[in-house]
Each structure stands twice: as C-alpha cells, then as structure tokens.
Amino acid sequence: MYGYKCEYCNGVVREKLLKREVFKHRTGFVMLENVPVGVCDKCGYRYYHSTILQKVEDIANGKQLPERTEIIPVANLR
C-alpha cells in the first residue's frame, strides 16, 4: 500500500506501526493504538488509509464503542 513519493517533499512514504495516534475530530479526540500509518522518510508527513479515518469517525460519533476511555491531564499556561 505504501512505497510511493510524498506529495510535499518527494521522499518515500513507508509503512510504520505507531503504538498510539491521536486524531482530532469535530466532537473531540480519538486515540487509536497499533495504527499502521504511511510516514514520509524525509519530511515525516503522515498518510492515513481511509479505513483508519472511518474508524475515528465511527468512534467519535458513537457508532462504535471504544475499548476504554483515558483521562488526559490539562494544565493552564497563564
């Protein structure tokens, strides 16, 4: 699925398995674990397969339940 040229720098997009990846959605954030992602070996730009983005959409919209929910620490920088 990968091995093509990056559209931003002409590097090569290679598959990388990420332990965790956080996605911003209009309804909040979704974290996926063990995510296969295309990553440019030169600039680091990430490419996501449509099935990954659909899973984020389904979890964010409540069509699929997450395995668990984690609490994220928040700090005020003022």
Backbone as ProteinMPNN parsed JSONL, in Angstrom:
{"seq_chain_A": "MYGYKCEYCNGVVREKLLKREVFKHRTGFVMLENVPVGVCDKCGYRYYHSTILQKVEDIANGKQLPERTEIIPVANLR", "coords_chain_A": {"N_chain_A": [[0.822, -1.192, 0.0], [2.062, 1.183, 0.575], [5.057, 3.068, -0.301], [5.151, 4.945, -2.21], [5.842, 8.234, -3.64], [6.203, 11.097, -1.547], [3.886, 13.743, -1.44], [4.711, 16.256, -0.698], [7.509, 16.567, -0.394], [8.875, 14.817, -2.007], [10.037, 12.619, -0.808], [10.021, 9.146, 0.282], [7.121, 7.352, 1.056], [6.616, 5.288, 3.726], [5.419, 2.351, 5.423], [4.602, 2.453, 8.845], [4.199, 1.202, 12.079], [2.412, 2.588, 14.568], [2.426, 3.005, 18.065], [0.554, 4.545, 19.473], [-1.826, 6.883, 18.288], [-3.252, 10.043, 18.067], [-6.242, 11.523, 17.082], [-7.84, 14.465, 15.997], [-11.183, 15.335, 16.117], [-14.273, 16.781, 15.073], [-15.983, 16.497, 17.221], [-14.352, 16.02, 19.351], [-11.53, 14.226, 20.634], [-9.905, 11.246, 19.462], [-8.172, 8.364, 20.307], [-6.175, 5.969, 18.805], [-4.723, 2.729, 18.932], [-1.81, 0.849, 17.976], [-1.527, 1.522, 15.174], [-1.364, 1.326, 11.708], [0.46, 3.414, 9.684], [1.239, 5.58, 6.981], [4.343, 7.039, 6.583], [6.368, 9.694, 5.614], [9.716, 9.27, 4.719], [11.433, 11.367, 4.621], [10.341, 14.019, 5.244], [8.497, 13.411, 7.2], [5.739, 13.621, 7.021], [2.428, 12.413, 7.538], [0.372, 9.794, 6.321], [-2.879, 8.551, 6.136], [-4.823, 5.631, 5.863], [-8.06, 5.239, 4.427], [-9.709, 3.537, 5.902], [-8.79, 3.758, 8.502], [-9.4, 6.42, 9.112], [-12.171, 6.26, 8.905], [-12.77, 4.605, 11.07], [-12.072, 6.305, 13.184], [-14.025, 8.276, 12.797], [-16.366, 6.733, 13.252], [-16.063, 5.995, 15.971], [-15.942, 8.522, 17.197], [-18.49, 9.483, 16.639], [-20.094, 7.77, 18.019], [-20.923, 5.396, 16.837], [-19.391, 3.183, 17.067], [-18.179, 1.625, 19.943], [-15.536, 2.656, 22.115], [-12.656, 0.773, 23.296], [-11.764, 1.521, 25.776], [-11.727, 4.436, 27.921], [-9.575, 7.148, 28.425], [-8.15, 9.393, 30.824], [-7.028, 12.667, 30.299], [-4.397, 14.738, 31.286], [-4.608, 18.224, 32.028], [-3.199, 21.452, 31.744], [-2.977, 24.853, 32.742], [-1.467, 27.499, 31.104], [-1.158, 30.131, 31.784]], "CA_chain_A": [[0.0, 0.0, 0.0], [2.938, 2.351, 0.625], [6.2, 2.993, -1.188], [5.017, 5.995, -3.208], [6.514, 9.503, -3.346], [5.49, 12.081, -0.734], [3.415, 14.858, -2.26], [5.257, 17.511, -0.206], [8.964, 16.716, -0.488], [9.4, 13.761, -2.873], [10.582, 11.494, -0.057], [9.26, 7.916, 0.068], [6.178, 7.057, 2.136], [6.788, 3.903, 4.169], [4.509, 1.978, 6.499], [5.138, 2.423, 10.206], [3.172, 0.853, 13.049], [2.522, 3.502, 15.71], [1.817, 2.483, 19.286], [-0.639, 5.369, 19.705], [-2.002, 8.058, 17.431], [-4.428, 10.804, 18.486], [-6.9, 12.218, 15.985], [-8.804, 15.486, 16.383], [-12.454, 15.227, 15.413], [-15.098, 17.947, 15.449], [-16.634, 16.241, 18.504], [-13.338, 15.798, 20.382], [-10.333, 13.493, 20.24], [-9.96, 9.79, 19.479], [-6.851, 7.761, 20.286], [-6.116, 4.595, 18.32], [-3.477, 2.043, 19.262], [-1.29, -0.068, 16.953], [-2.065, 2.088, 13.938], [-0.469, 1.351, 10.551], [0.425, 4.749, 9.1], [2.271, 5.886, 5.998], [5.15, 8.168, 7.059], [7.423, 10.078, 4.681], [11.033, 9.057, 5.318], [12.214, 12.597, 4.542], [9.751, 15.146, 5.983], [7.697, 12.912, 8.309], [4.298, 13.789, 6.828], [1.717, 11.151, 7.76], [-0.732, 9.448, 5.428], [-3.771, 7.601, 6.798], [-5.738, 4.908, 4.99], [-9.45, 5.64, 4.67], [-10.312, 2.686, 6.934], [-8.393, 4.332, 9.795], [-10.2, 7.633, 9.311], [-13.559, 5.842, 9.118], [-12.85, 4.106, 12.443], [-12.083, 7.51, 14.029], [-15.365, 8.861, 12.627], [-17.351, 5.871, 13.905], [-15.898, 6.104, 17.43], [-16.295, 9.887, 17.599], [-19.936, 9.679, 16.503], [-20.804, 6.794, 18.833], [-21.34, 4.218, 16.076], [-18.578, 2.085, 17.6], [-17.716, 1.943, 21.289], [-14.102, 2.478, 22.326], [-12.315, -0.276, 24.262], [-11.662, 2.183, 27.075], [-11.577, 5.888, 27.886], [-8.479, 7.581, 29.287], [-8.193, 10.775, 31.291], [-5.871, 13.413, 29.824], [-4.088, 15.871, 32.162], [-4.693, 19.558, 31.412], [-2.53, 22.479, 32.528], [-3.174, 26.226, 32.294], [-0.138, 28.096, 30.926], [-1.134, 31.572, 32.111]], "C_chain_A": [[0.868, 1.259, 0.0], [4.117, 2.14, -0.313], [6.144, 4.054, -2.278], [5.717, 7.271, -2.738], [5.608, 10.407, -2.51], [5.095, 13.253, -1.624], [4.012, 16.2, -1.844], [6.749, 17.677, -0.44], [9.628, 15.698, -1.409], [10.191, 12.693, -2.131], [9.726, 10.266, -0.364], [8.399, 7.643, 1.294], [6.288, 5.569, 2.463], [5.841, 3.615, 5.326], [5.25, 1.924, 7.828], [3.978, 2.091, 11.131], [3.38, 1.718, 14.29], [1.788, 2.919, 16.906], [0.521, 3.22, 19.599], [-0.641, 6.543, 18.741], [-3.306, 8.728, 17.845], [-4.945, 11.603, 17.293], [-7.857, 13.253, 16.55], [-10.023, 15.331, 15.492], [-13.305, 16.401, 15.861], [-15.812, 17.757, 16.782], [-15.637, 15.993, 19.631], [-12.127, 15.074, 19.825], [-10.585, 11.993, 20.337], [-8.525, 9.286, 19.41], [-6.981, 6.32, 19.795], [-4.757, 4.017, 18.687], [-3.121, 1.062, 18.157], [-1.821, 0.29, 15.571], [-1.035, 2.002, 12.807], [-0.643, 2.678, 9.808], [1.509, 4.842, 8.036], [3.013, 7.127, 6.461], [6.25, 8.448, 6.041], [8.775, 9.939, 5.372], [11.907, 10.306, 5.283], [11.633, 13.708, 5.422], [8.865, 14.705, 7.143], [6.201, 13.087, 8.162], [3.614, 12.434, 6.924], [0.54, 11.008, 6.81], [-1.554, 8.353, 6.099], [-4.684, 6.942, 5.771], [-7.167, 5.281, 5.377], [-10.121, 4.788, 5.747], [-9.974, 3.185, 8.335], [-9.251, 5.551, 10.091], [-11.67, 7.313, 9.537], [-13.754, 5.329, 10.54], [-12.89, 5.281, 13.423], [-13.47, 8.139, 13.99], [-16.418, 8.049, 13.375], [-17.268, 5.959, 15.431], [-16.343, 7.479, 17.912], [-17.802, 10.123, 17.571], [-20.761, 8.65, 17.263], [-21.322, 5.576, 18.091], [-20.562, 2.979, 16.508], [-18.067, 2.511, 18.973], [-16.208, 1.76, 21.387], [-13.858, 1.347, 23.322], [-12.223, 0.288, 25.672], [-11.581, 3.694, 26.848], [-10.473, 6.265, 28.856], [-8.666, 9.04, 29.662], [-6.902, 11.464, 30.851], [-5.624, 14.592, 30.76], [-4.122, 17.193, 31.375], [-4.016, 20.551, 32.324], [-2.804, 23.843, 31.911], [-1.798, 26.889, 32.229], [-0.104, 29.599, 31.203], [-0.304, 31.84, 33.313]], "O_chain_A": [[0.452, 2.293, -0.521], [4.169, 1.147, -1.038], [6.989, 4.07, -3.173], [6.131, 7.373, -1.583], [4.4, 10.473, -2.737], [5.88, 13.699, -2.461], [3.842, 17.19, -2.556], [7.22, 18.793, -0.66], [10.848, 15.729, -1.569], [10.939, 11.938, -2.751], [8.808, 10.339, -1.18], [8.878, 7.695, 2.426], [6.083, 4.71, 1.606], [5.502, 4.504, 6.107], [6.369, 1.419, 7.919], [2.888, 2.642, 10.981], [4.394, 1.598, 14.978], [0.676, 2.406, 16.781], [-0.486, 2.603, 19.946], [0.401, 7.116, 18.425], [-4.34, 8.071, 17.961], [-4.182, 12.268, 16.592], [-8.608, 12.959, 17.48], [-9.91, 15.211, 14.272], [-13.07, 16.958, 16.933], [-16.208, 18.736, 17.414], [-16.051, 15.774, 20.769], [-11.743, 15.286, 18.674], [-11.364, 11.528, 21.17], [-7.749, 9.723, 18.561], [-7.795, 5.55, 20.305], [-3.761, 4.738, 18.743], [-3.996, 0.513, 17.488], [-2.465, -0.514, 14.897], [0.059, 2.551, 12.935], [-1.739, 3.02, 9.364], [2.577, 4.247, 8.179], [2.393, 8.162, 6.708], [6.982, 7.539, 5.65], [8.96, 10.433, 6.484], [13.0, 10.312, 5.85], [12.343, 14.276, 6.252], [8.51, 15.527, 7.988], [5.451, 12.742, 9.076], [4.145, 11.428, 6.455], [-0.184, 11.964, 6.534], [-1.01, 7.355, 6.572], [-5.252, 7.618, 4.912], [-7.438, 5.601, 6.534], [-11.016, 5.273, 6.439], [-10.782, 3.049, 9.254], [-9.77, 5.697, 11.198], [-12.348, 8.02, 10.282], [-14.789, 5.588, 11.153], [-13.656, 5.256, 14.386], [-14.026, 8.493, 15.029], [-17.269, 8.618, 14.058], [-18.298, 5.994, 16.105], [-17.04, 7.59, 18.921], [-18.329, 10.878, 18.388], [-21.988, 8.647, 17.17], [-22.086, 4.794, 18.656], [-21.031, 1.854, 16.332], [-17.58, 3.629, 19.141], [-15.656, 0.821, 20.812], [-14.746, 1.001, 24.101], [-12.564, -0.387, 26.644], [-11.391, 4.158, 25.724], [-10.433, 5.767, 29.981], [-9.261, 9.819, 28.918], [-5.813, 10.913, 31.01], [-6.54, 15.375, 31.01], [-3.716, 17.255, 30.215], [-4.218, 20.52, 33.538], [-2.856, 23.973, 30.688], [-1.045, 26.842, 33.201], [0.882, 30.265, 30.884], [-0.173, 32.991, 33.729]]}, "name": "protein", "num_of_chains": 1, "seq": "MYGYKCEYCNGVVREKLLKREVFKHRTGFVMLENVPVGVCDKCGYRYYHSTILQKVEDIANGKQLPERTEIIPVANLR"}
